[in-house]
Amino acid sequence: MRPAGKNTRELVSLLQRMWLIRAFEEKVSALYAARHIVGLLHLGIGQEAVAVGACSLLSRGDYVFGGHRSHGHAIAKGADIGRLLAEIAGRAAGYCRGKGGSMHLAAPDCGFITATGVVGGTIPLALGAAFAAKERKQGRVAVVFFGDGAGQTGAFHESLNIASLWKLPVIFVCENNGYAEFTPLSSHTLVERLSKHAKTYRIPGFVVDGNDVLGVRTAVAKALRGARAGKGPAFVECLTYRLRGHYEGDPAKYRELSELAEWKKKDPIARFARVLKGRKLLSDAEIGAIEGEARALVEKAAEFALSSPWPEAAEVATQVTP
Ligand SMILES: Cc1ncc(C[n+]2csc(CCOP(=O)(O)OP(=O)(O)O)c2C)c(N)n1
């Protein structure tokens, strides 16, 4: 193996971060099956390269917004996995003291401002953060992750228009996984590439293979250069796939098993591990160790989360502005 220079360490950290997200979500799935977690649960298994590729270029002070499938975005931005898991399990040690749950995660200490269960709901919020960053001349950017379904909302189009008009430092990252809940993209729009809307609003648009972490990074790097230089927003459409159902327990009858099998072959983690192995940066044993470390960290996080007490009833009125 080559000695680990800065570049090598950075590449390896992308794999570590993707594994951390995968191990976290697999654990969340197991805890859900064991009824330690209740409510609706949307996992992003298969989409890790988007979160990690994009967030690996951000600093702590940059703002990130997610949607209903955002465990990975929060982890990629640097959220503490113990507090995150506690939040998902509704415990007092969670970031929102158990009030937010899986769909309303927030980890403001690391710049993960909020997720939401309202499809498309955080797109205009990201504009607000970008507007504040621009006014304060902080050089910060806001990045918002959303799906192809969110790209059909009115707020999406209004946001693209205003972001372009006001040259706001906001990056729209669309995770086009081909489905909005149970509806294939072709049934909810005739525009097969959401990034086409970017052109309409005179926003630079990029389409990338969302299962290729380095491809995502390259596109987001270009987008960030423009935003940080005061040129305004950019749009990155990542073509990807969720390997699980829309929510845990979804029988997913709306898609062919052969389609799922094809996408499994493009698993972003196995694929990037092969790239690092091909470049002789990691051996099979080292790749296995990365997975093992991620799973061990997640086990510790789960112990922390499940040993945390349930919130007191009075907590319901805290962290809320009247
Ligand atoms: C405003 C609103 N409308 C409808 C729903 C119900 N809903 C939840 S997820 C979803 C589909 C979202 O699809 P997409 O934006 O592509 O994200 P993905 O689930 O693929 O990650 C819908 C319609 C909702 N939560 N909010």
The ligand as a Gaussian input file, in Angstrom:
#p B3LYP/6-31G(d) Opt

LIG

1 1
 C      -46.100000      18.584000       0.904000
 C      -46.142000      17.077000       0.962000
 N      -46.854000      16.399000       0.043000
 C      -46.885000      15.040000       0.079000
 C      -46.217000      14.356000       1.058000
 C      -46.215000      12.823000       1.073000
 N      -44.906000      12.350000       0.619000
 C      -43.953000      11.971000       1.484000
 S      -42.541000      11.540000       0.711000
 C      -43.211000      11.818000      -0.812000
 C      -42.437000      11.600000      -2.077000
 C      -41.193000      12.408000      -2.128000
 O      -40.427000      12.026000      -3.215000
 P      -39.030000      12.647000      -3.498000
 O      -39.083000      14.118000      -3.261000
 O      -38.606000      12.200000      -4.852000
 O      -38.083000      12.053000      -2.377000
 P      -37.631000      10.535000      -2.113000
 O      -38.688000       9.926000      -1.247000
 O      -37.489000       9.891000      -3.431000
 O      -36.346000      10.650000      -1.380000
 C      -44.509000      12.263000      -0.696000
 C      -45.372000      12.613000      -1.833000
 C      -45.493000      15.111000       2.013000
 N      -44.793000      14.513000       2.990000
 N      -45.440000      16.464000       1.939000

